[in-house]
Amino acid sequence: MESSNCEKDVDGADFFSVLPEGCVSEAVALTSPRDACRLSLVSSTFRSAAESDAAWERFLPRDYQDVMARSAPALPPRAFGSKKELYLYLCDHPLVIDGGTKSFSLEKCSGKKRFMVAAKDLSIVWGDTPRYWKWTSLVESRFNEVAELVSVCWLEIQGKIDTRMLSPDTVYAAYLVFKLTAGTYGFEYHPAEVSLGIRGVKSETRTVYLDRNGGRSRRFHIMPRRIGLFNRLRSNTAVPRENSAQYPKRRGDDWLEIELGEYVCKGGEDGELEMSVMEVKGGNWKSGLIVEGIEIRPKDGK
């Protein structure tokens, strides 16, 4: 009988009730936020450990307090009832930091850091010329201003972020986050060239379409008459739809995004991660692109 009871204690959840909660919390902290939520269903002991500040403090980035201090107004961690509550808030409510030039949030399943570089912090060719670009506010944007393309024949957008800001040992991807107005034109036929890589190191360039119907079959398209080097009245230079080209996807916040590339952050690297979007070869005039920013986040499943 004693042997049977002992086995029951060892095999059942009662075994864990005799362990110090700090020991169980330490074990839970070695898993992941997703696993911690699953373990909370095992027993009351695991539930208590999985809800503890000791465990969720480990899931938060080491520099989270410094990053939160850069928000305006500053959001102190003590404003939350628990570390888990703080963690979930940072997952669902991106903090605008660094004077409105970036946003910071966490990947819910892993706690890895994600950032968005605001349009105001991007280098946009002719971005300060009202004839070509205008700056406006949208209620659905996390930033005070977004960039709206009036009309250009040379589209060039570049951004950068310090790699030390990212989570180590993580595969990141960068995404242009944007919308297209009802009057958008000029993106249907020619793909844009995008790239992502460390400054000073040659990065791979690939083509994407910013229009979800991009790469359609050749046809004539009436373009607004413009005076200058790239004057066009009719454009019949459509390119075939390429199987290798990528197309925008709709996000949960109703913006569109297109992937620019991947980067493996190994940790301890000191450099600038550069991102670019260019469409300068077609020569046709383009309009109707609204840029919120470029988001850098952990690649799904990596």
C-alpha positions as CSV (number, residue, x, y, z in Angstrom):
1,M,0.0,0.0,0.0
2,E,2.8,2.4,0.9
3,S,4.6,1.6,-2.3
4,S,1.4,2.2,-4.2
5,N,0.8,5.6,-2.5
6,C,4.3,6.6,-3.2
7,E,4.0,5.8,-6.8
8,K,0.8,7.8,-7.0
9,D,2.6,10.7,-5.4
10,V,5.4,10.4,-7.9
11,D,3.3,9.9,-11.0
12,G,0.5,12.3,-10.1
13,A,0.3,16.0,-9.7
14,D,0.7,15.6,-5.9
15,F,4.4,15.1,-6.4
16,F,4.8,18.8,-7.4
17,S,3.0,20.1,-4.5
18,V,5.9,19.2,-2.2
19,L,8.4,21.1,-4.3
20,P,9.1,24.8,-3.3
21,E,7.2,27.1,-5.6
22,G,10.4,28.9,-6.5
23,C,11.8,25.7,-7.8
24,V,8.8,25.1,-10.0
25,S,8.8,28.8,-11.1
26,E,12.4,28.4,-12.2
27,A,11.6,25.3,-14.2
28,V,8.6,27.1,-15.9
29,A,10.9,30.1,-16.7
30,L,13.1,27.8,-18.7
31,T,10.3,27.1,-21.1
32,S,8.4,29.7,-23.2
33,P,5.4,31.9,-22.6
34,R,3.2,29.5,-24.6
35,D,4.4,26.5,-22.6
36,A,3.9,28.4,-19.3
37,C,0.2,28.9,-20.2
38,R,-0.1,25.2,-21.0
39,L,1.6,24.1,-17.8
40,S,-0.8,26.2,-15.7
41,L,-3.4,23.5,-16.6
42,V,-1.4,20.7,-15.0
43,S,-2.0,21.4,-11.3
44,S,-2.6,24.2,-8.9
45,T,1.2,24.2,-8.1
46,F,2.1,24.7,-11.7
47,R,-0.7,27.3,-12.1
48,S,0.8,29.4,-9.3
49,A,4.3,29.1,-10.7
50,A,3.2,29.8,-14.2
51,E,1.5,33.0,-13.0
52,S,4.4,34.2,-10.9
53,D,6.4,37.4,-11.5
54,A,9.6,35.3,-11.3
55,A,8.7,33.3,-14.4
56,W,7.3,36.2,-16.5
57,E,10.2,38.5,-15.6
58,R,12.4,35.9,-17.4
59,F,10.1,36.1,-20.5
60,L,10.5,39.8,-20.8
61,P,13.6,41.2,-22.6
62,R,16.4,42.2,-20.3
63,D,16.3,45.8,-21.4
64,Y,12.5,46.2,-21.4
65,Q,12.5,48.8,-18.7
66,D,14.9,51.0,-20.6
67,V,12.8,50.7,-23.8
68,M,9.6,51.5,-21.9
69,A,11.3,54.6,-20.5
70,R,11.7,55.9,-24.1
71,S,8.0,56.0,-24.7
72,A,6.0,59.2,-24.4
73,P,4.5,59.5,-22.0
74,A,6.8,57.0,-20.2
75,L,4.9,53.9,-19.1
76,P,6.4,52.5,-15.8
77,P,6.3,48.7,-15.3
78,R,4.8,49.3,-11.8
79,A,1.6,50.5,-13.5
80,F,0.7,46.8,-14.1
81,G,-0.5,44.4,-11.5
82,S,1.8,41.6,-12.5
83,K,4.7,40.8,-14.9
84,K,2.3,38.6,-16.9
85,E,-0.1,41.5,-17.3
86,L,2.8,43.7,-18.5
87,Y,4.0,41.1,-20.9
88,L,0.6,40.6,-22.5
89,Y,0.1,44.4,-22.8
90,L,3.4,44.8,-24.7
91,C,2.3,42.0,-27.0
92,D,-1.0,43.7,-27.9
93,H,-0.2,47.4,-27.6
94,P,2.9,48.6,-29.4
95,L,4.6,51.4,-27.6
96,V,5.6,54.5,-29.6
97,I,9.2,55.3,-28.6
98,D,12.1,57.5,-29.5
99,G,10.1,60.7,-30.1
100,G,7.5,58.9,-32.3
101,T,10.1,57.5,-34.8
102,K,9.7,53.8,-33.8
103,S,7.3,51.4,-32.0
104,F,8.2,48.5,-29.8
105,S,6.2,45.4,-29.0
106,L,6.8,41.7,-28.2
107,E,6.1,38.5,-30.1
108,K,3.4,36.8,-28.0
109,C,4.6,33.2,-28.3
110,S,8.3,33.9,-27.7
111,G,8.8,37.3,-26.1
112,K,11.2,38.3,-28.9
113,K,11.4,42.0,-29.6
114,R,9.7,43.6,-32.6
115,F,10.0,47.1,-33.9
116,M,8.5,49.3,-36.5
117,V,10.5,52.2,-38.0
118,A,8.0,55.0,-38.7
119,A,7.8,56.7,-42.1
120,K,9.1,59.9,-40.5
121,D,12.4,58.0,-39.7
122,L,12.8,56.5,-43.2
123,S,14.7,58.1,-46.0
124,I,12.2,58.8,-48.8
125,V,13.5,60.4,-51.9
126,W,11.6,63.7,-52.5
127,G,9.8,62.9,-49.2
128,D,10.1,66.6,-48.1
129,T,8.7,67.9,-51.4
130,P,4.9,68.5,-51.3
131,R,4.6,68.1,-55.0
132,Y,5.7,64.5,-54.7
133,W,4.8,63.4,-51.1
134,K,2.6,64.7,-48.4
135,W,2.5,63.9,-44.7
136,T,-0.9,63.2,-43.2
137,S,-2.6,61.6,-40.1
138,L,-4.6,58.5,-40.1
139,V,-6.6,57.3,-37.1
140,E,-5.7,53.7,-37.9
141,S,-1.9,54.4,-37.6
142,R,0.1,54.0,-34.4
143,F,2.2,57.1,-35.5
144,N,1.1,60.7,-35.7
145,E,2.0,61.0,-39.4
146,V,2.3,58.7,-42.4
147,A,3.7,59.4,-45.8
148,E,1.3,59.5,-48.8
149,L,2.7,59.4,-52.3
150,V,1.3,62.2,-54.5
151,S,3.1,61.3,-57.7
152,V,6.7,60.2,-58.5
153,C,8.5,58.4,-61.3
154,W,11.4,57.4,-58.9
155,L,10.3,55.5,-55.8
156,E,13.1,55.0,-53.3
157,I,12.5,54.2,-49.6
158,Q,15.3,53.2,-47.2
159,G,15.4,52.5,-43.5
160,K,17.8,51.2,-40.8
161,I,17.9,49.9,-37.3
162,D,20.7,49.1,-34.9
163,T,21.1,45.3,-34.7
164,R,21.8,45.6,-30.9
165,M,18.2,46.5,-30.4
166,L,17.0,43.1,-31.7
167,S,16.7,39.8,-29.8
168,P,19.7,37.5,-30.2
169,D,19.6,34.1,-31.8
170,T,16.5,35.1,-33.8
171,V,15.6,35.0,-37.5
172,Y,14.1,38.3,-38.3
173,A,12.2,39.5,-41.4
174,A,11.4,43.1,-42.4
175,Y,8.1,44.2,-43.9
176,L,7.0,47.4,-45.6
177,V,3.6,48.3,-44.0
178,F,1.4,50.4,-46.3
179,K,-2.0,51.1,-47.8
180,L,-3.1,51.9,-51.3
181,T,-5.7,54.6,-52.0
182,A,-8.7,54.1,-54.3
183,G,-6.9,56.2,-56.9
184,T,-3.6,54.3,-56.8
185,Y,-1.9,53.9,-60.2
186,G,1.5,52.9,-61.5
187,F,2.2,49.8,-59.5
188,E,0.4,47.3,-61.6
189,Y,3.1,46.5,-64.1
190,H,6.6,47.0,-62.8
191,P,7.8,45.2,-59.7
192,A,9.8,46.9,-57.0
193,E,13.2,45.8,-55.9
194,V,13.6,45.2,-52.2
195,S,16.6,44.2,-50.0
196,L,17.6,43.7,-46.4
197,G,21.1,43.3,-45.0
198,I,23.9,44.7,-42.9
199,R,25.4,48.0,-43.9
200,G,28.6,47.5,-45.9
201,V,27.8,43.9,-46.7
202,K,26.2,43.1,-50.1
203,S,22.6,42.0,-49.6
204,E,20.4,39.9,-51.8
205,T,17.8,41.9,-53.9
206,R,14.5,40.5,-55.1
207,T,11.4,41.7,-56.8
208,V,7.9,42.2,-55.3
209,Y,4.7,43.8,-56.4
210,L,3.1,46.4,-54.2
211,D,-0.2,46.0,-56.0
212,R,-1.9,42.8,-55.2
213,N,-2.9,42.5,-58.9
214,G,0.6,43.3,-60.1
215,G,2.2,41.6,-63.1
216,R,-1.0,41.3,-65.1
217,S,-0.9,40.6,-68.9
218,R,0.3,43.4,-71.2
219,R,-2.2,46.1,-72.1
220,F,-2.3,49.8,-72.7
221,H,-2.7,52.0,-69.6
222,I,-3.4,55.7,-69.7
223,M,-1.0,57.6,-67.5
224,P,-1.2,61.3,-66.4
225,R,0.9,63.5,-68.7
226,R,4.0,64.8,-66.8
227,I,6.8,67.1,-68.0
228,G,10.3,65.8,-67.5
229,L,12.7,63.0,-68.2
230,F,10.1,60.3,-67.6
231,N,7.1,61.8,-69.4
232,R,4.6,59.1,-70.3
233,L,1.2,59.3,-72.0
234,R,0.6,55.6,-72.7
235,S,2.4,52.8,-71.1
236,N,2.4,49.4,-72.8
237,T,5.5,48.0,-71.0
238,A,3.7,45.6,-68.8
239,V,5.8,42.7,-67.6
240,P,4.6,39.1,-67.3
241,R,3.5,37.9,-63.9
242,E,6.5,36.2,-62.3
243,N,6.1,33.1,-60.2
244,S,9.0,34.2,-58.0
245,A,7.6,37.6,-57.2
246,Q,5.8,38.2,-53.9
247,Y,2.6,40.0,-53.3
248,P,1.2,42.0,-50.3
249,K,-0.8,40.3,-47.5
250,R,-3.4,42.0,-45.4
251,R,-2.5,42.3,-41.7
252,G,-4.7,42.0,-38.7
253,D,-4.7,45.8,-38.3
254,D,-6.0,46.1,-41.9
255,W,-2.8,47.5,-43.3
256,L,-0.9,45.6,-46.1
257,E,2.6,44.3,-45.8
258,I,5.3,43.0,-48.2
259,E,8.3,41.1,-47.0
260,L,11.7,42.7,-47.8
261,G,14.0,39.9,-46.7
262,E,15.4,37.9,-43.8
263,Y,18.2,38.5,-41.3
264,V,19.7,36.1,-38.7
265,C,20.5,38.1,-35.5
266,K,23.2,36.0,-33.8
267,G,23.7,38.4,-30.9
268,G,26.7,40.4,-30.0
269,E,26.9,41.9,-33.5
270,D,27.3,45.6,-33.8
271,G,26.0,47.0,-37.0
272,E,23.1,48.6,-38.8
273,L,20.4,46.6,-40.6
274,E,19.5,48.4,-43.8
275,M,16.2,47.9,-45.6
276,S,15.2,49.3,-49.0
277,V,12.3,49.5,-51.5
278,M,13.0,50.8,-55.0
279,E,11.1,51.1,-58.3
280,V,13.2,53.2,-60.6
281,K,13.5,51.2,-63.7
282,G,10.0,51.4,-65.2
283,G,10.0,55.2,-65.5
284,N,6.2,55.4,-65.1
285,W,4.5,57.7,-62.7
286,K,3.1,56.3,-59.5
287,S,0.6,57.5,-56.9
288,G,-1.6,56.4,-54.0
289,L,0.9,54.6,-51.8
290,I,0.6,55.4,-48.1
291,V,3.6,54.3,-46.0
292,E,3.2,53.7,-42.2
293,G,6.7,52.3,-41.8
294,I,8.9,49.2,-42.0
295,E,8.4,46.5,-39.3
296,I,11.2,44.2,-38.2
297,R,9.8,41.1,-36.4
298,P,10.8,37.5,-35.7
299,K,10.1,35.3,-38.7
300,D,7.1,33.0,-38.2
301,G,8.2,29.6,-36.9
302,K,11.9,30.6,-36.7
